[in-house]
Amino acid sequence: MASWLAAARRALLFLLVWWALAEGSLDRWPFALAMVGLATYVSLALLPPPRWRFRWQALPSFVLFFFHQALLGGIDVAWRALHPQLPIKPGFWRHPLHLEPLAARLLMAWTVSLLPGTLSVELETDCLEIHSLNTDLPDQALAALEAKIGALFLLDPRA
């Protein structure tokens, strides 16, 4: 069912592109339908639909979690920067990843880079290398972030 839906979406997209390029003319619609069918087939062969689905219901929870973490991180970075002893302990560390689809791992790396005091350095299949202003940060914060991102992605039952 999901692959038929993906094929229909792509066919509609290609049909709209054809219609726009033809400036709304329907003179050669049999040829257009043949080319749209061929383009849809080739696109599905070269780029199959992903085996995960994005769960929009989990997005508000993720956004609230992200803004809360960004606020706490900003306060922490400001406190460290303004403290007389400058209590920073910069360094690199690796966080093991349990996220399956590449899109989820990329979102994890990008989100970590957007949080104050942290920067994603290298994304591998099973871990994320992070630079942080404080290497004593608990791994629970990243595990919670990973859980929130994991809730955004559902595995497709076709898998």
JOJO-V551382 format. One record per residue. N is the residue number from 1. OMEGA is omega in degrees with one decimal (999 if undefined). BURIAL is b if it has 9 or more other C-alpha atoms within 8 Angstrom, else e. Layout:
n->(N N)
omega->(OMEGA OMEGA)
burial->(BURIAL BURIAL)
//
This chain:
n->(1 2 3 4 5 6 7 8 9 10 11 12 13 14 15 16 17 18 19 20 21 22 23 24 25 26 27 28 29 30 31 32 33 34 35 36 37 38 39 40 41 42 43 44 45 46 47 48 49 50 51 52 53 54 55 56 57 58 59 60 61 62 63 64 65 66 67 68 69 70 71 72 73 74 75 76 77 78 79 80 81 82 83 84 85 86 87 88 89 90 91 92 93 94 95 96 97 98 99 100 101 102 103 104 105 106 107 108 109 110 111 112 113 114 115 116 117 118 119 120 121 122 123 124 125 126 127 128 129 130 131 132 133 134 135 136 137 138 139 140 141 142 143 144 145 146 147 148 149 150 151 152 153 154 155 156 157 158 159)
omega->(-177.9 -179.8 176.0 177.9 177.4 178.6 179.6 178.3 -179.1 178.6 178.3 177.5 179.6 177.8 176.9 177.6 178.4 -178.7 179.4 179.9 178.6 179.5 175.7 -179.6 178.8 -176.8 -173.9 -176.1 176.5 177.0 179.2 180.0 178.4 -178.9 177.1 177.1 178.7 179.5 178.7 179.4 -178.7 -179.2 178.2 178.3 -177.4 -178.3 -178.3 178.4 -179.8 179.9 177.2 175.5 177.3 -178.7 -175.5 -179.3 -178.8 -176.5 178.9 178.5 178.2 -178.5 177.8 177.8 -179.4 -178.9 176.6 179.2 178.4 178.2 178.6 178.9 178.0 177.5 -179.7 179.9 179.1 179.0 -179.1 -178.7 -176.6 -178.9 -178.4 -179.7 -179.5 -174.1 175.3 178.4 -175.1 177.6 -179.9 173.0 -176.0 177.3 178.9 -179.1 177.8 -178.1 -174.9 -174.1 179.2 -179.9 179.4 178.4 177.3 178.2 177.0 -178.9 -179.6 -179.2 177.7 179.3 179.4 179.6 -178.3 175.3 -179.7 178.3 174.7 -177.1 -177.5 177.9 175.6 -178.1 -173.3 179.6 179.0 176.4 -173.2 169.0 -176.2 174.8 -179.3 -178.3 176.8 -180.0 178.8 177.5 -178.8 179.9 178.0 176.9 177.0 177.0 178.9 177.8 178.3 178.5 177.0 178.1 178.6 -175.1 176.2 175.0 -179.6 178.6 177.5 -173.4 999)
burial->(e e e e e b b e e b b e e b b e e b b e e e e e e e e e e e e b b e e b b e b b b e b b e e e e e e b b b e b e e b b e e b e e b b e e b b e e b b e e b e e b e e e e e e e e e b b b b e b e b e b e e e e b b b b b b b b b b b b b b b b b e e b e e e b b b b b b b b b e e e e e e b e e b b e b b b b b b b e e e e e)
//
